[in-house]
Amino acid sequence: MQCDSLNKMQGNLTGYDCPECKNRGYINAIKDGQIIMKECRCSLIRRSIKNIERSGLKDLLDQYTFESYQVEDGWQRIAVDSAKRFLRDHDGKWFYIGGQVGAGKTHICTAIVGELLNIGLPAKYMLWRDEVTSLKANIMDDVAYGRAMGRLKTVKVLYIDDFFKCKRGSTPTDAEVKIAFEILNSRYNSKNLITIISSELKVQDILSIDEAVGSRIYHRTKEYCLEIPRDKNRNYRLR
């Protein structure tokens, strides 16, 4: 009776309304004649919600799903199938998709991240040009730079969007290549981290820019590397 009475108490957790624990986050149970507290199943949902808010992708996750991705041609089916296969085999793996502008690369990668967030994995979205500009601005501030880089190096799931995106006709600066190497080398040496990269470049293009960066991407994405040939008919933004 005491246990039942405790389980009827209302909690004050927000963000998700759980009928089982009444928003306490735990359920009281009896074990060996003693009342114990067990984590409620809603805790995973609550962690996923927090991870979504911290990921930087909150506004895109509902829009960019596997269900909303239109499959009209064989190359799109290959992209979806590869992404779903990656989800079944994601632990410590890297995923790369490069090539044609407007072909749904961000859509596919966001859908992957969304599924990983739903199973409780923390993720970070890194829009390359914005983030690298901020990092370069703070490079002389050891505390700010270290804090920002630390998150990128250690978060369980890192999605880098538009990797090595530059102004037309230009290439990444030495500082940008150095930052890319610092992030990717750290993640390359951490076998349990998941890294997802989209880019207008093919891996061979990255190798020609910097072999150290490109070879790490090449080695870790062998199983899941997609390159969409350039063809304006595949640019869905022009339709």
Secondary structure, 3 states (H helix, E strand, C coil): CHHHHHHCCCCCCCCCCCCCCCCCCEEEEEECCEEEEEECCHHHHHHHHHHHHHHCCHHHHCCCCCCCCCCCCHHHHHHHHHHHHHHHCCCCCEEEEEECCCCCHHHHHHHHHHHHHHCCCCEEEEEHHHHHHHHHHCCCCHHHHHHHHHHHHHCCEEEEECCCCCCCCCCCCHHHHHHHHHHHHHHHCCCCCEEEEEECCCHHHHHHHCHHHHHHHHHHCCCCEEEECCCHHHCHHHC
